[in-house]
Amino acid sequence: MAWRLAKSLEVLRSQVNAKWPTRSKSSDGSVGDTSHAARPSDHNPVNGVVHAIDITHDPKGGFDSYAFADMLLKKQDRRVKYIISNRRIGSGPQGPQAGVWRQYTGSNPHDHHVHISVVAAGDATDPWDIEGLISPSPDVMDTYVPPPPTLRKGAAGDDVRKLQAALHLFIDGQFGPLTETALKNYQKEHGLVADGICGAQSWKALT
């Protein structure tokens, strides 16, 4: 299915990339995978438009997504539907308890990235106000360990080797059908969404 990202989120992502050019993009996302498609999610296209993005938490690269989420929620841009960050969810101007963090109890704690959803009319292209965000302190930048990337069929490299080792498979660094099947079985056994994609929750269970 053809899709595009809401224009307001294209603008926001471009601003973030320009302001933090060395940040990691390992947990960035827009259109949803199969696990998202099976449930209501702003990562799924509506009339061909995706209304949500994920931006990677990377203090070492200068981008603290927790602080960014705090700043964005406080500013209450009219385009914000809701924000999820580090086990918290907060609504934009049109949502419940606008501007107030509430506990988020979903299976993904969103501690690897900040999730930003915009309202259906999310194509306004005026710049976002992302000024005033304090850079992470040196101790946070020095001690932060970035999360492993999301892996799926077709991936290759050292992270795939780590996954195969954790699953007690033959290690060749290629995420093929056998690795996918083994991961799905592991996910089923541990109460995870059995989609064959190794994201934050699967890595957490494996390690």
N, C-alpha and C positions, 0 to 999 in steps of 0.2 A: 504493500500500500504506500502510495506517495504521501510524504508528509513534509512539513516545514516547522521550524521553531517560531513561536510568537515573536514578533519583531522587537517588542520591548525587552525580551530576554536576550536576543541577539545583541542589542545595545548594551545591556548590563554585562554580558560575558566579554564583549569587546573592551569595555571600560576596565573590567577586572584584569584582563590580559595585558592591557597597556600599563596599568598601575603596578602590577606585580608580574613582570615579564619572565621571571625565572621560576615561578611557582610550578609545582607538580600538577599534572592533569590526570593522574592515574585513576582517580575516582570521579572524574567529570562524567556527566551523563545528560542525555536529553530524552530521546524516544525510549520507551520501555522495552524490556526483554520479555520472554514468555511468562515469567512469574507476574510481571505487571499486567500483561494482557489478560490474565485470568481473573483480575479483580479491578474494581474502579481505581483509577489512578490518573493524575494529571500528566503522567509520562506517556499515556496512551493518546494517540491523535483523536481529536474531535473535529469533524469536518476537515480533516487533513492538517490540523494545527496542534502541535504539542505545547502545553502551557506550563511546563516545569523544566527546570534544570538543576543539576547537582554540580557544586563547585568544591574541589578537593581541599581538605584541611591540610595545610602545609606550612606550619610555622617556620621551618628551616628555610623555605622559599620566601618567607616574609608575609604569607597569607594565613592569618589565624581566622578560620571560618567561624569559630565560636564568637569571637569579638565582632566579626563582620555581621553575623546574624543579629547580635544585640543591637548594633548600630542601625541596621536596616529595619528591624522591627520598631525601634524607637522613632524613626523618621516617618513611618506610616505613609509611604508612597501610595498613591491612589490605585496603582496597578497591582499591589500585593494582595494575593488571596490568602496565603499562609506561608509560614517559614518553619522548617523543622531543623533542629540543630542539637546534637548532644543530649538526646532523650527529652527534648523540649519542643513544644509546638506553640506558635503564636499567630494570631490572625491579623490581616490587614484591616483597613477602615470599615469594610463591609461585613466582617466576620464577627463571631462571638468573642466577647472580652477583648476587643481590639487593642493591640499593643501590649498585651499581658502574656507572659510565658505560662504555659500549662504543661503538666507532665505528659510526655508522649510514651505510649505503651506498645507501639507497633514492634514487630519482630526485628526491624532494622533500627538501631539506636541513632543512626545518622551522626556518628562520632568520627567518621572518615571524610565527611563532606557536609556541606549545608545544602538543604533542599529549598528551592524557592519556586512557589507556584504563583501564577498571575491570573487575574480574572479573565473571563471569556473575551472581553474586549481588550485584549492585551497587546495591541499593535501600535500603541502610541510610541513614537520614536524619540521623544525628548530625553536628554541625558538624565541618568539617575544621580542623586546626591549621595556619593560615597566618600565624601571628604570627612576628615576628622577622626579616622580610624587610627588608633595608636598601634605602632608596630610591636610585634612580640618582643618580650624582653630577651636579652642574650641567653639567659639560662634556659628559657623555654626553647629557643632556637637550637641550642647546643644539645639538649637532652631528648628532643622529639625524635621518635623513630617512625618514619613514614610507613603506612600500611602497605601490604603487598597489593599488587594490582588485581582487578577483577579478571579472571581467566575463563575462557570458554573454548569450545571446539575450534581448532584452527590456530590457537596460540602456540608459541614455541619459546624456548629459552630456559634460563636458570629457574625462574619462578615455577614453570611447569615441572621441572625436575624436583623442586621442593614439594610440590603437590603430589607427584607420583611417589616420592619417598614416603610421604605421610600416609598415602593410601596403600603402601606396600606393593607397588607395582614395578614392573620392569621400567627402568629409568632411561628414556631416550630424549626427553625434552620436547616431545611432540604431543600436543593435546588432540588425540584422535578418538575414535569410537570406544576403544577399551577404557581409556581414562574417563571419558564422559560417562560410560555405564557404571564404572566403579564409583565415581563421585555421586551419581544419582542414587546408587544403593546406600552409600554412606549417609547421604542427606535424609533418605527415608528412615534409616535406622536411628537417626538422631533428631527426628522431629522437625527437620528443615524443609523448605520448599525444594522438591526434587526436580530441579530444572537443569541440572548438569552444568551450572555456572558457579564458579567458585568466587563468591563475593565476600564481604566482611563477615557475615555470620558463619559461612562455611570455614573460612580461615580460622575464625575464633574457635570453632569446635575442633578443628584438626590440630590446632596448636595448643 
